[in-house]
Amino acid sequence: MKKAVVTGASSGIGKAISLRLLKLGYEVIGISRSITNDIISHTYFTPIQVDLSNEKETSTACNDLKNINIDILINCAGFGKFEPHEELNPHSIKEMVFLNLTAPMLLTNALLKNLKKNNGYLININSIEALRASKFAGVYSATKAGLKAFGDSLFEETRKSNLSITNINPDMTQTNFYEKLRFDVSAKENERLLSSDIADALEHILTMRKGAVVSEYTIRSLNFGICKK
């Protein structure tokens, strides 16, 4: 049975992707600082509690995962704070950069040999903010643009292998991402994405002919909408 590692698997897009992979017949290792068996109860789901904003915990997880034969890595964990830059707490800046960008780079470094050997998939869940400049989003956008650039570079670097690399860039998606923010997704169906939409994109990528790669997958709501709290 093929194995996938999904970060941020305890909720939102990461949870939806984990459930879809299980449905498609993959064994899933779900990583999150709050993940438990109660969140996803399935024979082939293994939760691993790791705080990927913590350098020591991330390094330990990378060393452990090196010894496992992995076919898919999905870098999904992340968070954002959207404030004037001078008002951001320095700790929040460091945490955002490490969780959104450094941790995916470290995990990819640890698993890349196995992914290439297994003709696998590396999928980065970025953001629409990786493609544009928005006020109050300097650090978050920089981390997501950096992750996109990392994926694009690795795509070129590994094209002699059969590793498929995709950057998925979702627009505003209904998850708990906005729980502590001053805004949220719209309540209107055509003005928001659902986590299942991102899982649909993943399934499309995994079921395509292996000789074709969607290197960039941007998903947007049909209409624009935002809800201020």
C-alpha positions as CSV (number, residue, x, y, z in Angstrom):
1,M,0.0,0.0,0.0
2,K,1.3,3.4,-0.9
3,K,2.0,5.9,1.9
4,A,1.4,9.6,2.1
5,V,2.5,12.2,4.6
6,V,0.1,15.1,5.1
7,T,0.9,18.1,7.3
8,G,-1.8,20.1,8.9
9,A,-4.0,17.0,8.9
10,S,-6.1,17.8,12.0
11,S,-8.5,20.2,10.3
12,G,-9.5,22.1,7.2
13,I,-7.8,21.4,3.9
14,G,-5.3,19.0,5.5
15,K,-8.0,16.9,7.0
16,A,-10.0,16.8,3.8
17,I,-7.0,15.8,1.8
18,S,-6.2,13.0,4.3
19,L,-9.7,11.6,4.1
20,R,-9.6,11.7,0.3
21,L,-6.3,9.9,0.2
22,L,-7.7,7.2,2.5
23,K,-10.7,6.8,0.2
24,L,-8.3,6.4,-2.7
25,G,-6.6,3.6,-0.9
26,Y,-3.5,5.3,0.5
27,E,-2.0,4.8,4.0
28,V,-1.8,8.3,5.5
29,I,0.6,9.7,8.1
30,G,-1.1,12.8,9.4
31,I,1.1,15.4,11.1
32,S,-0.2,18.2,13.4
33,R,0.5,19.5,16.8
34,S,-3.1,18.5,17.9
35,I,-3.8,15.4,15.8
36,T,-5.3,12.3,17.5
37,N,-7.0,9.1,16.4
38,D,-10.3,10.7,17.3
39,I,-10.0,13.3,14.6
40,I,-9.6,10.7,11.8
41,S,-10.5,7.2,12.8
42,H,-9.3,4.8,10.1
43,T,-7.2,1.6,10.1
44,Y,-4.7,3.1,7.7
45,F,-4.4,6.5,9.3
46,T,-1.4,7.2,11.7
47,P,-1.4,10.5,13.6
48,I,1.9,12.0,14.6
49,Q,1.8,15.0,17.0
50,V,4.5,17.5,15.9
51,D,4.6,21.2,16.2
52,L,6.1,22.1,12.8
53,S,6.7,25.7,14.0
54,N,9.3,24.2,16.4
55,E,12.7,23.6,14.9
56,K,13.6,20.7,17.3
57,E,10.3,18.8,16.9
58,T,10.5,19.3,13.1
59,S,14.0,18.0,12.9
60,T,13.1,14.9,15.0
61,A,10.1,14.2,12.7
62,C,12.3,14.5,9.6
63,N,14.8,12.0,11.0
64,D,11.9,9.6,11.8
65,L,10.2,9.9,8.4
66,K,13.5,9.3,6.6
67,N,13.2,5.6,7.5
68,I,9.7,5.2,6.1
69,N,9.0,4.5,2.4
70,I,6.9,7.5,1.4
71,D,5.2,8.0,-2.0
72,I,3.5,11.3,-1.4
73,L,4.3,14.4,0.6
74,I,1.7,17.1,1.0
75,N,2.9,20.3,2.7
76,C,-0.3,21.8,4.0
77,A,0.3,23.1,7.5
78,G,0.4,26.9,7.8
79,F,-1.1,30.0,9.4
80,G,-1.3,33.7,8.7
81,K,-1.5,37.0,10.5
82,F,-2.6,40.0,8.6
83,E,-1.6,43.2,10.2
84,P,0.4,46.3,9.4
85,H,4.0,45.0,9.4
86,E,5.2,47.2,12.2
87,E,2.4,45.8,14.4
88,L,3.4,42.2,14.0
89,N,5.0,40.4,16.9
90,P,8.6,39.3,16.0
91,H,7.8,35.9,17.3
92,S,4.8,35.6,14.9
93,I,7.0,36.6,12.0
94,K,9.5,33.8,12.9
95,E,6.8,31.3,13.5
96,M,5.1,32.0,10.2
97,V,8.3,31.7,8.2
98,F,9.3,28.5,9.9
99,L,5.9,26.8,9.7
100,N,4.9,28.0,6.2
101,L,8.3,27.7,4.5
102,T,11.2,26.3,6.5
103,A,9.4,23.1,7.7
104,P,8.2,22.1,4.2
105,M,11.7,22.6,2.9
106,L,13.1,20.4,5.7
107,L,10.5,17.7,5.2
108,T,11.1,17.7,1.5
109,N,14.8,17.4,2.1
110,A,14.3,14.4,4.3
111,L,11.8,12.6,1.9
112,L,13.0,13.6,-1.5
113,K,15.1,10.5,-2.3
114,N,12.2,8.2,-1.5
115,L,9.7,10.3,-3.4
116,K,12.0,10.2,-6.5
117,K,12.6,6.5,-6.1
118,N,8.9,5.7,-5.8
119,N,7.9,7.9,-8.8
120,G,5.9,9.9,-6.2
121,Y,4.3,13.2,-5.7
122,L,5.3,16.4,-3.9
123,I,2.4,18.8,-3.5
124,N,2.6,22.2,-1.8
125,I,-0.6,23.8,-0.6
126,N,0.2,27.4,-1.2
127,S,-2.3,30.3,-1.4
128,I,-3.6,32.8,-3.9
129,E,-1.4,35.2,-2.0
130,A,1.6,33.4,-3.5
131,L,0.6,35.0,-6.8
132,R,-0.3,38.6,-5.8
133,A,0.6,41.4,-3.4
134,S,-2.0,42.3,-0.7
135,K,-1.8,44.8,2.0
136,F,-1.2,43.5,5.6
137,A,0.0,40.2,4.1
138,G,3.7,40.9,3.6
139,V,5.1,38.0,5.7
140,Y,2.4,35.5,4.8
141,S,2.6,36.3,1.1
142,A,6.4,36.1,1.2
143,T,6.3,32.6,2.8
144,K,3.7,31.3,0.3
145,A,5.5,32.9,-2.7
146,G,8.7,31.3,-1.4
147,L,7.1,27.9,-1.1
148,K,5.9,28.3,-4.7
149,A,9.3,29.2,-5.9
150,F,10.8,26.3,-4.0
151,G,8.3,23.9,-5.7
152,D,9.0,25.4,-9.2
153,S,12.7,25.1,-8.7
154,L,12.5,21.5,-7.6
155,F,10.2,20.7,-10.6
156,E,13.0,21.8,-12.9
157,E,15.7,20.1,-10.8
158,T,14.0,16.7,-10.7
159,R,12.6,16.4,-14.3
160,K,14.9,13.5,-15.1
161,S,13.1,11.5,-12.4
162,N,9.4,10.5,-12.4
163,L,8.6,12.7,-9.4
164,S,5.5,14.9,-10.0
165,I,5.6,18.3,-8.3
166,T,2.5,20.6,-8.0
167,N,1.8,23.9,-6.4
168,I,-1.9,24.3,-5.5
169,N,-2.9,27.9,-4.9
170,P,-6.4,28.1,-3.3
171,D,-8.4,31.3,-2.8
172,M,-10.2,31.9,0.4
173,T,-11.4,28.5,1.7
174,Q,-13.9,27.8,4.5
175,T,-11.8,26.4,7.3
176,N,-10.7,27.4,10.8
177,F,-7.8,29.4,9.3
178,Y,-9.7,32.6,9.9
179,E,-10.8,31.7,13.5
180,K,-8.5,34.4,15.1
181,L,-8.5,36.9,12.2
182,R,-10.6,40.0,11.7
183,F,-12.2,38.6,8.5
184,D,-13.7,35.4,7.2
185,V,-14.9,33.8,4.1
186,S,-18.3,34.8,2.7
187,A,-21.4,32.9,3.7
188,K,-22.4,32.8,0.0
189,E,-21.6,29.5,-1.8
190,N,-20.3,31.1,-5.0
191,E,-18.0,33.4,-2.9
192,R,-15.9,30.8,-1.1
193,L,-14.1,27.5,-1.6
194,L,-14.6,24.4,0.4
195,S,-11.9,22.0,1.6
196,S,-13.4,19.4,-0.6
197,D,-12.6,21.5,-3.6
198,I,-8.9,21.3,-2.8
199,A,-9.3,17.5,-2.2
200,D,-10.9,17.3,-5.7
201,A,-7.9,19.0,-7.2
202,L,-5.6,16.6,-5.4
203,E,-7.6,13.6,-6.8
204,H,-7.4,15.0,-10.3
205,I,-3.6,15.4,-9.9
206,L,-3.2,11.8,-8.7
207,T,-5.4,10.2,-11.3
208,M,-3.8,11.9,-14.3
209,R,-1.5,10.0,-16.7
210,K,1.8,10.0,-15.0
211,G,3.6,11.5,-18.0
212,A,1.6,14.7,-17.6
213,V,2.0,17.1,-14.7
214,V,-0.1,20.0,-13.5
215,S,2.7,22.0,-12.1
216,E,0.5,24.9,-11.1
217,Y,-3.1,24.5,-9.9
218,T,-5.0,27.7,-8.9
219,I,-8.5,27.4,-7.6
220,R,-10.7,30.5,-7.1
221,S,-14.3,31.1,-6.1
222,L,-16.6,32.0,-8.9
223,N,-17.5,35.4,-7.3
224,F,-15.5,37.5,-4.9
225,G,-16.7,37.9,-1.3
226,I,-15.3,38.5,2.2
227,C,-16.9,38.8,5.6
228,K,-15.6,41.3,8.1
229,K,-16.1,40.3,11.8
